[in-house]
Amino acid sequence: MAAASWYHRDISRVVAEELLAKAGRDGCFLVRDSESVSGAYALCLLFQRHVHTYRILPDDEGLLSVQTIQGVQAKCFRTLPDLISAYQQPNNGLVTPLLYPVHRARQADDDDSDGEDSRGSGLLVSGVPGGTGACLSTPIAGWTPISQQLHQRLQEQVHSSPASDFMGFMAEYLNHHVQLDLEALRHGHPQLRHLSTALVTACRALHRRIDFTLAGLETLARVFDPPTSPRSPDRKQGLLTSDPDLELLLNKISTVNHLLSSLEKKVLKSLQETVSRHNLVLPSVAAASPPAAKPLAVQSFEVKVGKSQRATLTVDVESGTVAITKRAGGSPEEVIPQDKILQLIKYQSVQSKVRLVYDREPQRSLSRDFLFPSARKREAFCQLLQLMKIQHSNLDEPDLISVYVGTWNMGSTPPPRSIASWLTSRGLGHTQDETTACIPHDIYVIGTQENSLGDREWVEFLRASLKTLMAIDYRVVALQCLWSIKIVVLVKPEHERRISHVNTSSVKTGIANTLGNKGAVGVSFLFNGTSFGFINCHLASGGEKTHRRNQNYSDILRSLVLGDKQLSAFDLTLRFTHLFWFGDLNYRLDMDVQDILAHVTKKEFEALLAVDQLNLEREKNKVFLRFREGDISFPPTYRYERGSRDSYMWQKFKPTGVRINVPSWCDRILWKSHPETHVVCNSYGCTDDIVTSDHSPVFATFEVGVTSQFVPKKAPGSGPEALACIEWESIEVIVKTASRSKCYIEFHSYCLEEAQRSGENTSQSCDIPGFLRMGWSTKHLPVLNPILPDLEYLGDQHVLLSVKGVESCESYGECCIAMRSMIGSMAQQFETFLFHRGEETGSIRGWMKVRVPKDRRSTRERLYEWISFEEEDAKPAADTPTCPRPPLQQVRYPRQARPHHEPRPWGDAEPCPTTLCRTRPRSLPEPAASYTNPAYFIFEGVP
């Protein structure tokens, strides 16, 4: 089956339809894996410009049959080729016989070589004599059974071995030279000359490393040798050998082994002799007690009040007060307790200005404006007040937590003794103010690539580092590793009980998606009622491999198994309230290296961000749809000279020539959250003092709103139970498809006892080739009854919608709608995009309302809602229950990216809060209308 060219494995429905559309002949067909049934297939057939999809299902005995309508006898086949052959004949129940197979494109060989660092685990095929492509290719014709068996054993080992370089050389040997050694062996020559050549080639780098290691060990050993001891003989012949052989290598290894085994004894003996000779007494070392948690210091801020008057704001988090002092060294003019502070309003027009609203007398509030020296100082003041509110609140469960995310390509080198600057977000870019840098975060998520430390060793190093900095013994939530790619999640001890449903997963995207030198690791969990997902990845390297990186992203998105299993049919990016994706994404800058260096020197980052491959691919909707990223105001984090941050090492000398690695922002942190949730990026930058790797560590910190288990104020059974209901008045969908299949909509939400589904669509049109427009009326849409009717509960809920084909049960696209804006007696319009497997597949709009019983409309203000922005909200209608809105999320675009004006969606509707706006770098030209993006039709006003 695998050899059949019409079998395209796990391509998506959208890709399958594109391939058939390109073929363009009635009777064109291909087979792909089913997206809705594991182990099943989907037969896609083009007829009259429309794609018809038939499911091929296995029965209990493994026989395959095409799914038919009820009452029609199914024909069973033992293999997929047998089934396809039978349906190439006419009159078999398909709209047309299978006439023209659409062949699977032959993928170009990809060596996936890092080209970054000889210490990495990339595979350099070009360095092998006779190497012309990917090493783990299909065995060539004419292989003997013995060599086939050896090659199969090697491929089995690839899955578990981190030695990808060595595996590559050995695969090359098995591909091209093992037969020559077999032939020589038959003629009585047991030297295995070709194996020896392959081993010598593979071990060239090992020779160089051992030379340096051995020289250092000998130098250290001579330091502790007695003065009369003869010096070790020089090894000039080893260092000067231009063509090292295996015997010399073995001699070196033997010498290293002897030195390492004797060095510790030699040093111990030397130190003991020194102690006894000088009558020194070694003091007994008492066990160090863990540092006690220190209260936060009182912080002061110099501000301006009014036009010119100066004052000092003193924040005492522990006592819960803010003091205002106008005279230097004088007594505070006013001391405001935290429970009297009603609101903080941040000015957007003046980034360093804030308004403090507080109770001064009963029934009277006062507001005062303060101007800080910088926006950074204002943010520090707001964070301290937020922390003060949290510490002195009477809530049993938190409304707000802080999350730290860090990513670092360690370059296969151990970390320095201290990584304090990384863990406290200090360095370059948007960094934490010194007054808040050492406030411990609730959750730390650390992602690394090319990490040579052992798993346990790395985790304990991180915990010890945090304990030294924060005096807190953080607990391990999860550790997931794929070779040298690692992710660690740590939480404060008091949050350990709030973490549940922990899942981990990993995906290999190295050569043929079987090597783990590239790929991703992920962790997901629930924090009370809020779902989190974290993905750390290492994508393909090389400036010219943008398409390969995009494919890595798609493979990870499709294959990573995280989150609620009931949501496994949904796009991975929709399964979590908050999803953070980070790592060495390896996207480069498309600019001449000298021009890049000139811009970096002048700190002209906007010009560089305009040619950043990740920004450009996001602009084309190829990757990270609807993700956000903080402002990049720090220099490119790769490729530095090790030991310094003063210069970039952009030239890489290799046996095949010089490789150019332009300075780039390879290391990134992005996130995507459900609509109308609270998440603020408080810092995004890199360190400037950790120099062991050619990458600089990157950090980002977030303020994240969370929900807890809701407890109704009205006990169940205390009276007639009033029900809330979610009503849909109409829904319209445009999807990118060449199919005319009828569809239904599936509704998922944690506030529902089980998933619900609509009837089939009541209207359908295909005015534009390649796109299908469908509609549902009220009577064909279900009324949904949440398990709890309380406004406070429903305001935090979301509904996931999936548009599925009636025949295939496969998804045409999914979306997420926040219920908060839909609460009221009048129907509200929603409008957003549809996604499937990382692609934008269409758009959806409609009218809905969430009815809440009058006696269940009480609610409370969240801790993060008392900080707002200088904007006036429209007053709701008198009969409409109100649910407090979170402050408008300040979407942080790259400096060159801002929202731009677009034509009104659908041509006649006002955009609603759930509409996700598009962004693009201002320096890039406006895109022309594209027939590959259904949203463009919507924006152009499809009738």
QUIBEL-V693421 format. One record per run of one state. SS is the DSSP state (H for helix, E for strand, C for the rest). FROM is the first residue (numbers start at 1). LEN is the number of residues. If there is no record, write none. Layout:
[[SS	FROM	LEN] [SS	FROM	LEN]]
This chain:
[[C	1	6] [E	7	1] [C	8	5] [H	13	11] [C	24	4] [E	28	6] [C	34	7] [E	41	7] [C	48	2] [E	50	9] [C	59	5] [E	64	3] [C	67	10] [E	77	1] [C	78	2] [H	80	7] [C	87	13] [E	100	2] [C	102	23] [H	125	3] [C	128	17] [H	145	14] [C	159	5] [H	164	13] [C	177	1] [H	178	9] [C	187	6] [H	193	10] [C	203	1] [H	204	20] [C	224	12] [H	236	5] [C	241	5] [H	246	32] [C	278	21] [E	299	7] [C	306	3] [E	309	8] [C	317	4] [E	321	5] [C	326	8] [E	334	4] [H	338	3] [E	341	6] [C	347	6] [E	353	9] [C	362	2] [E	364	9] [C	373	2] [H	375	17] [C	392	8] [E	400	10] [C	410	10] [H	420	4] [C	424	4] [E	428	3] [C	431	12] [E	443	7] [C	450	5] [H	455	16] [C	471	4] [E	475	8] [C	483	2] [E	485	7] [C	492	1] [H	493	6] [E	499	10] [C	509	2] [H	511	3] [C	514	5] [E	519	9] [C	528	2] [E	530	9] [C	539	7] [H	546	14] [C	560	5] [H	565	3] [C	568	4] [H	572	3] [C	575	3] [E	578	7] [C	585	4] [E	589	1] [C	590	3] [H	593	9] [C	602	3] [H	605	5] [C	610	2] [E	612	1] [H	613	7] [C	620	8] [E	628	2] [C	630	8] [E	638	1] [C	639	1] [E	640	1] [C	641	7] [E	648	1] [C	649	2] [E	651	4] [C	655	2] [E	657	4] [C	661	3] [E	664	1] [C	665	2] [E	667	7] [C	674	5] [E	679	8] [C	687	8] [E	695	1] [C	696	2] [E	698	8] [C	706	19] [E	725	12] [C	737	6] [E	743	6] [C	749	7] [E	756	2] [C	758	5] [E	763	3] [C	766	5] [E	771	7] [H	778	3] [C	781	3] [E	784	1] [C	785	6] [H	791	4] [C	795	3] [E	798	8] [C	806	5] [E	811	8] [C	819	1] [H	820	3] [E	823	1] [C	824	4] [E	828	9] [C	837	2] [E	839	13] [C	852	2] [H	854	3] [C	857	6] [H	863	4] [E	867	3] [C	870	27] [E	897	3] [C	900	5] [H	905	3] [C	908	11] [E	919	3] [C	922	12] [H	934	6] [C	940	4]]
